[in-house]
């Protein structure tokens, strides 16, 4: 089995297909039917958000789902079009196309393809750790900013006015200008759609108290999009509202996607590299967080590198289908699981279901109002706005709050990619800054014990001849010179001392710059007639030290414990005050 | 006094001027005379290296020295033209000017001015820690690469052939092509100059054994440049070698610099920003390292932020004088100190000395061969090539070796700025990578003690119910998710455990992403029926933890020591095997 697992490591489907049974098939089929019904309006809505033709929302929900079912590792994650990735696509393709609608579509397809290639490359090069660059505050700021932008951008569909803008200021200005042109019929339909979306949500709690089966409660509470689509479409058709100015989806070409490569020049591809890389990171973080949360509930395990491969292939499949980038969807994944999905077969069947819709049922969506799609997007996205986190972070950690605020401001005031990039660069810079200013404590002995603690926090005994210093940070190029100066200054401030003992329990690593600084500190202290000693050096750090000449040039010694160092360097101080003596 | 110090904190000269005495004046005057004599040929040589007219080498040695004497903090550092900063100037100005000689000069002046402004801004914003971004391996790789490039670029003057190229491959190709055109008379003068440069160096050791005063020995051992200038100029004049094809400095306009601003357009300034920032960092690192080494010998102290101000004003002064960037010079600083300089007055007097040369003695350098200047540069720069460090680093730390190799290769094969930037970016990326993969140890108890150590390194006792894990790294966004997974997987691998105790002695910080991961780990373990406990939490980390809800949701407890945790969670394991029981 282990051998088989190794052989098919890029085809995780072999794991669950071998033991697939009738019970699983029943659950998966029911889940697939429900998710398909939910996915159609979502796919159309996210295609609209991405600025793409409606049919691409369906295309993004066929091949990607099938590929993820075969190559992904999460058993019930529902992959497909999603709000954040659609927004990033619209923003980057809009920047590239500069108003050329044909180029826009090609750029959006290229973004999906390229981000898929990035994900596969990250899987092969085992670069899953790169997603760690997106810190929690940066992600929160990014999602909140995107949600605000998305909600604002959909107002034009809810009111049928003509407003656009890549950042909030322009968008708000054009919205304010156009507000008097509000189309009242569209607004009425928007409000009906919003009511259809919200009512099932509020029914969830009372329904849970009834005897209805869990999957049915889950479906009813999530069926708002379907209800909104049904009600508003029926109203439009029966009252011929489209002839009275209500914008509708219109004709969607029936059929399956044609496989083509996007028609982009070399310089177009080059300018898509950075946004596609950011899209890949964001899409993956969204997907893996969801997959891990699901796996934890069922004591399963998600392999980040295999997950990268699964999501990467899904995105390549979407790009080749002429559609846009996909990722894991929170709402559909919940429905999928609650409706009984137990294996990726549910995803595969959903893909086939959407293919059937694309082949035979596109006509049903001709009279679906765009306002309903906008309402689906807005109601779905608003709960993601989490500005109170900023206040919470401010109390907890200023650098984290700063990173979130910068990301949020960047997304709202510049554009989504710049905001994300700003957040990443700032959080790395703040991390470097923080590790460059480590906590340094002067230690004293807790009377009568072998313990040495920070003199500022504990009541301790100090000795005249020995200065005990603990550095609570690994030594590396970012802080080596600063620490060298601080320790040296500390020694200068105590002219009577003869020895410095550096308590190394907080030092997890040493790099070449740190070794250089330790050697320089040793030399500077030697010129001042003071020896340098080390204590409590960790195993991995000692392994590094013995590779160098440092132990030979060290004026003092390396002691196993701080107490041992004091026994040798200042034995009187221990005996005098030791109550056991 | 403390108050006065505070009032004049940007004019450190007030510190030493108040107690200036006759003895100091005598030492400073002698040092100034000697350094002036040494600085003239060096200034001309570094102007040639920077691609600037010879008089700018003098201009860079007047006002900058006077400003540094007033505002710098190092007492004997000799500021002025230097090899690395001249090379960076030549490279960046060459890239901008694209062959336009007038634009080249303006760009070089702009670089000096801009890097001075950066340094002053860094002083005001207290950004001295930014120089920590230049790790020791990156600096070593950068200096070695520059030294090789400089030496190769000077061959054209040593052989009087026509070769150029910003990177080593082009340079080597054109040199190889032009080699047959070697001008033999120039080569002969070059060899004579090199002999003049090397002989005094080798005399230093035997002279030290004599009774000659120290300053004279120091001067003789460093007087090679003066000897080379004297001998080759006299040969040129007496044999009219310039009429036989030997290139000489030619007419240098007499007089003091005119103060002007460089004539550059907005886009020129913009394209100089990055190289000027790198120039500022490199110049400052060179200067501060030297200043700190000097201060340590005399138990003095250098304040990085005030030093930034001093060097920044010196560079602004150089730019306003129509000259190029300056920094601390190792060779002249040694001579300055050995010749008796005790206060910055020596630097001030040197500046006045060079001003006198610029006013009255420029004619003396008309017949100075360019080959002699090239020889001064090459002999000065060759000892800086330190390729063996690469081998040394490889044995000690692969990431450090990689950073040095990348910097070296970038400098040699692309250009100096790109090489430096590559090194900085790579060392930050490698640091993030390393901290994203921390050392995690499973702990056991050393029998009969209160100590818990890594089971892979020590012979320890393990318990069935409790998993003890120590993480040797601060938790931050770069490793939070990875660690969460590793600890969870570790717990999954021991199905019989009921408690996880996280030994936190190596955790120096927690950021918001880490808190998120700890909460998620707590939740995941709870779903698996396992409690999460913490032990040995450091003070600063505990301060952060209590600000959050985490202690309330934690399924286990926070224990002061690991032993206490085991006493509560697995008391049997301690009693059974405790030899004292």
Interface residues (C-beta under 8 A of the other chain):
Chain A: X129 X131 X132 X133 X134 X135 X136 X137 X138 X292 X293 X296 X297 X299 X301 X304 X393 X395 X396 X397 X399 X400 X427 X428 X431 X432 X433 X434 X435 X436 X437 X438 X439 X454 X457 X472 X473 X474 X476 X477 X478 X479 X480 X481 X482 X485 X488 X489 X492 X505 X506 X508 X509 X511 X512 X513 X515 X516 X520 X523 X524 X527 X528 X538 X539 X540 X544 X547 X548
Chain B: X129 X131 X132 X133 X134 X135 X136 X137 X138 X292 X296 X297 X299 X301 X304 X393 X395 X396 X397 X399 X400 X427 X428 X431 X432 X433 X434 X435 X436 X437 X438 X439 X454 X457 X472 X473 X474 X476 X477 X478 X479 X480 X481 X482 X485 X488 X489 X492 X505 X506 X508 X509 X511 X512 X513 X515 X516 X520 X523 X524 X527 X528 X538 X539 X540 X544 X547 X548
